[in-house]
Amino acid sequence: MNFGQEITRLQDTLVVVAEIRRRQAEIQKTQAQGLAVHEQRMSHIDERLSEITDKLDGFIGGSFGKN
């Protein structure tokens, strides 16, 4: 067994593992940013739907509620 070759192989493996971790962290950061944008857009949609629902309820109650 050649200890020098084994040490080199372990060092190479550690370099690969470090690169994989760096890439995973980058992907997680991108995903977190995308999720934040999605949540912001969904919040806006929820607000708009609530406004539309209130207007429809007022319209239906005011126009058709007098039967």
N, C-alpha and C positions, 0 to 999 in steps of 0.2 A: 504494500500500500504506500503510495506516494503522498505524504502529508501536504506538500506544497500544492499539488494538483487539487486535493480535497479542499484546502483553504481557499484556493482560487474559485473552485466551484461553489462553495458556500457564499463567498463574496458576490459572485455573479447572481446567485439566487436572491440574496438580500437586495441587490440593486433592482431586480425584477419585482420583488414584493413591494419595495418602496414606490416604484413607478405605478404599480397597480393601485396602491392606496392613494396616491396623488390623483390618479384619474378618477377613482371612485369618489373622492372628496369633491372634485370638480363637477362631476355628474350630479351629485347630491345638491350642490350649491345651485346648479342650473335648474334642477327639479324644484327646489324650494322657491326660487324666484318665479318659476312658471306657476306654481301653486298659489303664490301670493297674488299674482295677476289674475288668475282664475277666480279666486275668492273675491277680489275687488270687483270684477265684472259681475259675478253672481249677486253680490250685494246691491249693485246698481240695478240689475234686472229685478230683484226682489222689491226694491223701492218703487220702480216704475209699475210693476204689477199691482202693488198695493194701491198706488194712486189711481190706476185704471179701475181697479175693483171698487174703490170708494166712489168714483165718478159714476160707474155703472149702477151701483146700489142707489145712489142719489137719483139718477135718471129713472130707474125702474120704480123706485118708491114714489117719486114725484109725479110721474106720468101715468103709471098703471096701478098705483096703489089706491086709487079713488073709485074702484068698482063698486 
